[in-house]
Each structure stands twice: as structure tokens, then as C-alpha cells.
Amino acid sequence: MVFVKEEIEENMSEAEPWRIKYEEPETWKIKQEEQKEFEESQLDSAAQRIGELEAKVGELEDHLSDLSASKLHINRYCATDEEFRFYTRFLSEKLFWTILSLQVSILEQSLEEE
């Protein structure tokens, strides 16, 4: 509550009345406090979302490492050298991987030259 002197323009010769004027609390301070609370809640929700996304990235990295760790299991189809020879026309699995690694290195060299 604030005491305010109000002036009446009609008749300035009369005694000036004093009235009690009720003013709202400083609304700009309230708005600033609300803004800070709103920003803090936004930061909290953003931090929570970041935590969720980091957990998801961790899960996906684990899944990727599991996938990359699993090799081509050709032995599932070819248990013996005879079966391997039948399906691939290579004499053995060791020879297959040796030739494959040589071909990959040749391909890498040709790509580097270009």
C-alpha cells in the first residue's frame, strides 16, 4: 500500500485530497522470477533428454560392437573342407581368406592411386 497525492485539475484552489492508492506488486520482478523458473525447467528437461539420448547412444554403440565382433561364420554352412570346396570351389577356408585379403589390399591400393 502506498500513499499517493492525487491532483485534481478542475479546482486547484481547494485543499488537495490525499487518498490511498493500491498498487500491484512490482510485476516485472514477478515476471523475471517466472522467466527464471521457466528457463530452469527448460534446462532440466533438456538435461533429462540429453541423458536419455546418451543412454541410447551407449546402447547403439554396444549393439554395433556386437555386430562388428561377429565374423562371417562360413563354418555354419561348410563344416568340412569337402563342403567348403563344394560351395566355394576353394580347396580350403584358409586359402579362401588368404586370396580374399590379397584382393582387398590390391583394391585399396588402386583406390589410393586414383
Helices and strands as residue ranges (DSSP letters): E 2-5, E 18-21, H 27-69, G 74-76, H 81-88, H 93-113
